[in-house]
């Protein structure tokens, strides 16, 4: 469990507010899903939580520490995976370069991450030769290999076929047993199946937060109700 505190945080670009103001005080455990229509601000919210983007006003803290100062304690998986010109194992090991680990320690962690991602047989292949699903798994392994206090995953299932999505889902559920996961998702059936809590966004505002069962059966916000009706028909 890890505590995320957001106090009146907002984010603007070229004078236009894109996110917030947001207030949240949440002890994260298991999987927390960020939902909302396209353009709702889900990816911006994850970037703000990680500290990649700095709020114009307000603050974002993890365990009392500013998000920008504690990024090393979180693993991040972007919607479009970053692929370095090196092997699959080399891409995963890259996340450990500034950790001060011995070579044997880095190797052990990478081997474990490869097993978790079911990529042992692709360890020495150029990362650019991986399929879309394999790239997602490599990106997830790179986020997990540092032993983070939390995982932030931006649309980890987007573009995957059902089989690849199921493999990714299984990996995330397993990781969430010990590492809190905050993820955005567009698949409501899947979200209802795997998430413990839901944060609902629309037009840069967080309009509702609730446990998953409550959100899907009795949402309090009118826009949340309309969203669910339009998506689940």
CORKA-V977478 format. One record per pair of residues at least 12 apart in sequence whose ideal C-beta (glycine too) atoms are under 7 Angstrom apart, sorted by the first residue. I is the first residue (numbers start at 1). J is the second residue. D is the distance in whole Angstrom. If there is no record, write none. Layout:
BEGIN
I;J;D
I;J;D
END
This chain:
BEGIN
1;27;5
1;28;7
1;29;4
1;180;7
2;28;5
2;62;6
2;63;6
2;149;5
2;150;5
2;180;5
3;27;5
3;63;6
4;24;6
4;26;5
4;28;6
4;49;7
4;62;6
5;25;5
5;61;5
6;22;5
6;23;6
6;24;4
6;60;5
7;23;6
7;58;5
7;59;5
8;21;5
8;23;6
8;57;6
8;58;4
9;21;6
9;22;5
9;48;6
9;55;4
9;57;7
9;58;4
9;59;6
9;60;5
10;55;6
10;56;5
10;57;5
10;58;6
11;44;6
11;48;6
11;53;6
11;55;6
11;56;6
12;56;5
17;204;7
18;41;6
18;44;6
18;204;5
19;41;5
19;44;5
19;45;6
19;48;6
19;204;4
20;204;7
21;58;6
22;206;5
24;206;7
28;150;6
28;180;4
28;182;6
29;180;5
29;196;7
30;176;5
30;180;7
30;196;4
31;172;7
31;176;5
31;181;5
31;183;7
31;194;5
31;195;5
31;196;6
32;181;7
32;182;5
32;195;7
32;196;6
32;197;5
32;199;7
33;183;6
33;185;5
33;191;5
33;195;4
33;198;5
34;46;7
34;182;7
34;183;7
34;184;4
34;199;5
34;201;6
35;185;7
35;191;6
35;198;6
35;200;5
36;200;6
36;201;4
36;202;5
37;202;6
37;227;6
40;201;4
40;202;5
40;203;7
41;201;5
41;204;4
42;184;4
42;201;6
43;79;7
43;154;5
43;184;7
45;201;6
46;152;5
46;154;5
46;182;7
46;184;6
48;60;6
49;67;6
49;152;6
49;182;7
50;67;6
50;71;6
50;74;6
50;76;6
50;152;5
51;67;3
51;68;4
51;71;5
54;68;6
73;148;6
73;149;5
74;148;5
74;149;6
74;150;5
74;152;6
75;143;3
75;144;6
75;146;6
75;148;4
75;151;5
76;143;6
76;152;5
77;139;5
77;140;5
77;143;5
77;153;4
77;154;7
77;156;6
78;154;6
79;154;4
79;155;4
79;158;6
81;135;5
81;136;6
81;138;7
81;139;4
83;127;5
83;128;6
83;135;7
84;127;7
86;127;7
87;123;7
87;124;5
87;125;6
87;126;6
87;127;7
88;119;6
88;122;5
88;123;6
88;125;6
88;127;5
88;130;7
88;138;6
89;110;5
89;114;7
89;123;4
89;124;7
91;127;5
91;138;6
91;142;6
92;110;5
92;113;5
92;114;7
92;138;7
92;141;5
92;142;5
92;145;5
93;106;6
93;110;5
95;142;5
95;145;5
95;146;5
96;109;6
96;145;6
96;146;7
99;146;7
109;145;5
110;145;6
113;141;4
113;144;6
113;145;4
114;141;7
116;141;6
116;144;7
116;171;6
117;137;4
117;138;6
117;140;6
117;141;4
117;171;7
118;137;7
118;167;7
119;134;7
119;137;6
119;138;6
119;141;7
122;134;6
132;159;6
132;160;7
133;160;6
133;164;3
133;167;7
136;156;6
136;160;7
136;168;6
137;168;7
140;156;7
140;168;7
140;171;6
144;175;6
148;179;6
150;179;7
150;180;5
150;182;7
151;175;6
151;179;6
151;181;5
152;182;5
153;181;6
153;183;4
154;184;5
155;184;5
155;185;7
155;186;7
156;168;6
156;172;7
156;183;6
157;185;6
157;187;6
157;190;7
169;190;7
169;194;6
173;194;6
188;231;5
188;232;6
192;212;6
192;216;5
195;212;5
196;211;7
196;212;6
197;209;7
197;211;6
197;212;6
198;210;6
198;212;5
198;215;4
200;215;7
200;221;7
200;224;5
202;223;5
207;221;5
207;223;6
207;224;6
208;220;6
208;221;4
208;224;5
216;228;7
END
